[in-house]
Amino acid sequence: MQRTTILALTVMLATAPAFGQTAGQAGPSTAPPSARPATMAPSNSAHAAKPAAPASTPESRSAAALALSHEPTFDEGTAQRIREAALSYSDIAVRGGWPMIPADAKFAIGVSGSNDDLLRRRLIIGDDLAADKTTGPFDEIVTEAIKRFQVRHGLAATGTMTPRTLAALNVPVQKRIRQLEASLERIQNMNFQFGPRYVVVNLPATFAEAVENDTVVRRYRVIVGKTEKPSPTLTAEITAINLNPTWTVPSSIAKTEISAHMRKDPGYLSRMHMEVLDGHDNPIDPGSVDWSGTRTPNFTVRQQNGAWNALGNLKIDMPNPYSVYMHDTNQRNLFSDDYRFDSHGCSRVDNVRDLATWLVEAELPKWNRAAIDAAIATGQRQDIVLPKKVPVAWIYLTAWMTKDQTVQFRNDIYDQDEQLLEATAEEAAFFNQAANHPLTAHLAQ
């Protein structure tokens, strides 16, 4: 497995001298990793190989440039780049990793502090600060390096040492390697059919990307599943855009949340513009329903379309085994939050009408943004079927590297990385044990 290869190289590098040292010297490195290898086109790529982007440098990739990057999170070269990033971070690990910043360290721009050089060293090793900026106070150069680090870790680019920034700086390099390993495992096991146009939702990053001709042409904030109700990873195809949709409440929500509301407030359904339907879609009296929540509902709860609808004014239809989809919301204020894990599993998309326009306009030019807005304003339910289905992938990458050699990390919000690596290690141990069993050798003869 690729993880075994990475760890094997780590062991080999452990015997090599550290950066700037000759054999026999020891001590952690204060220099950044060597230039990362150029991105390689995957062997099964359907497209001609493109020249790799030059290695990223702190000067060439400012925080503002990173935030506006058009490099996709997920494309045909993602697995290879993650592999390269894992090797690079393993290289850092065997040379001593990076220093920890004291929890009580104080930093203020223009003011010299006892931990300024330590912070610079940490930023240099992580390739957020140029290698020749080893000493000095917390100045504009360090502020920009902190912003770059913050963007790479999904934090607000304030340039100040916030508690979340300090916590991210102090994550050991070994954990970052584990994140890269877990992300690599996931990508290698995906069977996504890339097309000239596709959509990606990276759940830990809470962003969606519309990719066209290998370039991100739209990027949107999204709200995904709560930690107790995580959004699934999946691959599917977008088939239609539903304007002014109704919302059929999943039976699990009807059994728990809707039932709980009805026990406390019998008028809840009426206020929420919801109706109860039998198996033939005929309305039934809510008073005749057992709202105890002890049994699986034998009825359907449906919310009428309108400003009150939980799906907002637009739904992106993408049939899949999990019955999740991308949609608008009537709580758009939630997009301004840094923490955007607040759904039951579906993905709410900021400015979803813009994404819908991109999806349909290429094949159905009459459906521009103005036409979509006008159709929604009528209040009538309408479906726009896409002549060509658009591939979509919901992925779970807590670590990845883009084509410009920028390595990004996000929190393992669903605690899935270690679970995956432990399961993979157990599987590998099982097959190794089976391969070394005497009966296996006998059968092979």
N, C-alpha and C positions, 0 to 999 in steps of 0.2 A: 504494500500500500504506500501511497505517497507520503503519509505521515512517517512511516518507518524510514524512508529515504531522507526526509528532513532531519529526523533525530540522529540518524547515522552520520550525516554530515556535521551535525552539531558536535558529536563526539570527536570527529576528525579535526574540527576546527579548534577543539579544546587544547590540542597540543601545539597549535600555531602561536607565534609571538603576537602580542597585541599591537594595535595600530601605533606606528611611530616607535616601535621597540625592536631590538634585536633579540636573537635567541638567548635565553637565560634571564632576560628581564621580566618583570611581572608588574601587575597592577592594572586597574581598570582603565579603559580608554577614555580620553577626553575629546577625541575626534569623531566626526560622523562616519557612518558606514561608507565603504567604497561605493562608487557609482553603481547603481543597481543595473542589472542586465537589461538590454533593450527588450521590449515586448516582442514575443514571438507569436507568429500567426499559428493557430491550432492546426494540426495536421488534417483535420476533417473539415476545414473551413471551406465554405462554398464560394467565398470571395477571394479575389487576388490579394496576396500579402501586401500590406501597406508599410511604408517606412515607419519605424518606431519613432515616437515622440522623444525629443531630447530629455535627458534626466532632469528632474525637477530640482531647482535650487531655491533657497529662501528669497533671493533677490528677484528671480523670474516668476515666482508664484506667490504673490502677495495674498493676504487673507481675503481681500475683496475679489481678486481673480479666482481664488478657489471657490468662494461662495457662488460665483456666477459661472462656474465651469460648465462646459457643454460635453464633458466626458461622461459616457454612460457608466453607471454602477455595474451593470450586467450586460456583457456582450460575449461574443464567441471566444475572446481571449481572456476572460476573467479568471478562469481556473489557472491558466499558466501564470498570470500575473500574481495571483495569491500565492502560488508556489514560490515564485521569486521573492516576494515580500517575506514569506516565512523563513526562507534561507537567509535573507538579509538580517532579520531580527534574531535568528539563531546566531548569526555572526556577532551581533551585539552582545548576546547573552554570554557566550564563551569568553568574551573579553571583559566581563565584569558587570555588564548591564549598565544601568544609569543610576545616579545617586537619588536618594530620597530627600525631599524638601521637608524640613521640620514643620510640624503642624502649627507652631507658634511663630513661624517666620513672618516678618513684616516687609512689605514692598510698597514703595511709593515713588512715582516718577520724579526724577531729579534729586532724589534723596538716597545717599549711600547707605547700604545696610550690610550686615555681616554675612548674609546669605546670597548676595547679588551674584558673585562668581559661581556659586553652586547652581543657581538657577540657570545661568548662562551655559554652564557645562551640560545640564540636563537638556536644554533646548538644542544645543549643538549635536549631542548624540542622537536626538530624535530628528535631526535634519530640519529643524524649524529656525535655526539661527546659523549664520555663516561661521565657518570654522575659525576665522581669524578674530572673532568678536569674543574673546575669552574673558576679558576683564572690563570692569566699568560699572557704573551705577545702573539703576533701573531707568533707562532712557527711552527715547522714541523707538530706537532699534529693537530693544527688548519688548516694548509694547507691541510692535508689529509682529514679532516672533510669537508672543503669547496669543495674539489674534489668530495667527496661522494655526497654532496648535489647537485653539478652541474650535475653529472651523473644521479641522480634521477630526475632531471628537464630538461634533454635533452640539457644541456649546455656543451660547451667545458670545459674539466676538466683541467683548468689551475691552480687551487689552489689559484688564486688571486681574489680580489674583483672587478670584472668587473661590469659595469653598469647593465648588464642583470642579473648578479648574485644578486646584491643588490636589484633590482626590484623583483626578485623571492623570496628573503628572506622576503621582506616586504609585500607579498601578505597575507592578513588576513586569519586566520584559517577558518573563516566562508565561505570564497570563496572556499577554498580547500574542505570543506565539501560539498558545492554545486556541485563542480566538481565530487566528488565521487557519490553523489546522481544521477546526470545526467547520469554518466557512468553506474550505477546500473540499471536505468530505461531502457537504451538501451539494456544491456545484457539480462535482463529478458524478453524482447520482441523479442529476436532473436530466430530463430528456425534452428540452425546450426547443421548439422549431423556430429559430430566429427568422424574421422576415425583414423586408426593407423598412417596415413600420411596425412597431410593437410597443407595448406598455409594460412597465415594471413597477411594482410596489415593493420597496425594501422595508419590511415591518419594523425592525429595530430603529431605523433611521426616520420613520414616519414621513417618508416622501415618496411621491410617485413621479416617474419620468416617462414622457412620451418621446420615443426614439425614432428618428427617421434618418436613413442613410448613415448609420453609425454615429449620429450626433443627437444629443438631447436638445430638442426644440421647445419643450415645455417641461417645467418642473413644478410640482404642486405639494403643498403641505397636506398631509392626510391624518385622519384619526382612525386608529386601528383598535383591535381587541384589548380589553382589560387583561391584566395578568391572570385573573381567574377565568377569563373567557377569551383565550388567545385566538387571534386570527390564524387560519391555517396557511401553510405553504402549498402552492398549487400552480399548475399550468392549465390554461384554458384558452378560449377564443371569445372575443367580444363580438356579439352577433347583432345587437340592436341597442337603440337608445329609446327609453321610455319617458315620454314627457307627461307631466302631471300624473305620476303613478299612484296607485293605491298601495297600501302596505298590508300584506298578509302576515300577521304576527306569528312567528314560529311557535310551535306547540310548547316548547320548553319555557318560553317567556310567558305564554298564556297561562301555563300551569303554575308558575311561581309569581312573577311580578304582577300580571294582570289580575290573577285571583286574589293576591294580597290587597291590591287596591280596591277591588270590589267588596272584599269583606269589610273594609274600613269605610268605604264610600260607595254606596250602590249607584250613585249618579256619575261615577268616574267615566264609564264608557261613553255616555252621552256628551260629557264635556270634552272628551278627546276625539269626538266625531268617529267613534268606532261602533261597529255593529257585530252581532253574533250570528253566524250562519251555520246551518246544518250541513250534512254531507252532500246535499244537492244545491248548495249555495242559496238556500231559502232563509230569510231572516227568522230568527226565533227570539222569544222574550228572554232577556238576560235574567229575569227573575226565576226562570225555570231551570237555570243552569246550576250545577253543583260547583260552587267556588271554593270548596274546602282545600283544593290543591293536593288532595291525596291520590287522585287518579289522573291518568293521562286524559287530556280533554278529548271528548268525542264531538267537538264542535270547532269552528274556525272563527277567529277574531280578525276583522279587517278594518283598517283605518281608511276613511275616505280621503281623496286627494284634496289638496288645499294648503294654505299657509301653515296649518297645524301638523301636517303630515311629517312623520319622522324621517321619511326619505327626501323631504324637500320637494323640489319641483322636477327632479330629473334622476333617473336611475340608468346605470350602464349594465346591460344584461350580458352575462358571461356564464352560461350554464356550466356547472361543476358539481361534483359529488357532495360538497359541503353546503350548498345552497347559500353561498355568500356572493356579494356583488359590490360594486362601487356606486356611490350615490351622493346626492346633495344632502343637506341637513337644514333643519329649522333652528339650529343652535350654532350659527356661524361664529359666534364669539369664542368658541372652543379652539379655533385654529390659531388664535394668538397665544395660546399656552405653549410653553416649552415641552411640557409633558402631555403627549397626545395619545394616550392609551385609555380610551374611554368608550369603546363600542362593544357590542355583543359578538363581534367577529367580522362584521362587514367593514368596508373601508369608506369613510366619508371623505370627500375630496373638496378641497378649497377651490373656488372658481371652477366648479365642475362643468359649467356651461362652455367654458373655453376648451376644456378637454374634449367634450362632446363635439364641438365644432371641428376640432382637428381630426377626430375620428371619422366624421361623415363628409366633410367638405371636399376631400380629395376625390371621392367617387360620386358624391351627390352635391354638385356645386350650388344648387338652389338652397341647400340647408347651410347657409352662412349663420353667423352669430345673430344677426338681426332677425332672420327667419325663425331661429330657435326661440329667441326672446318673445317674438310675436305669437308663436304657437303656444308657449307657456302662458302668456297673458290671457288667452282665451279660456283657460281653466279646463279645457277638454283633454281627456286622456288621448294620447297619440303615440304610436310606435314608429320609429324610423329604423327599418331593417337595413343593415349594411350589405351592400352587394359583395364585398370581400371581407371576410372575417379578419379581425386583427388579433394576433397572438398577445396574450397577457400572462405575466408570471408574477406571483406573489412569492418573494424570496425572504430568507432569514439569514442575512449576512451581518455579523457584528464586526467583521473586518474584511477589507478588500483594498485593491490597488487599481487606480484608473490608469489609462494609457499614458498620462503625463507623469507617471511614476509617483503619484501622491497616494500615500497609505492612509486609509480612514478607519476609525474605530467607533463603535457605538456600544452602549451597555447591553448586556445579555438580559434583556427585560423579562423574557419568559424562562430564564434559567435552563436553556436547552443545549448550550454548548457542551458542558461537562457530561450531561446525559448522553449526548451523541458520541462523544469520545470514549466514554466508559463502555457503551454498548459495542462500539467498533473494536475496542481493545479486547473485549470478551470474545467477540466473534473471531478475531484474528488468533487469539490463544486457543480457541476450540479447534480451528482448522490446522494450526501448527501441531497441536497434540494429536489430531487425527492423522496428519501426514507422517508423524514419527512413530505411530503405533506399529508394532511388529506385524499385525495382520495386514496393514496397508502395504507394507514392504513385500509381504508374501504374495498378496494379490497382484502386485505390480509385476511379479516375475513371470 
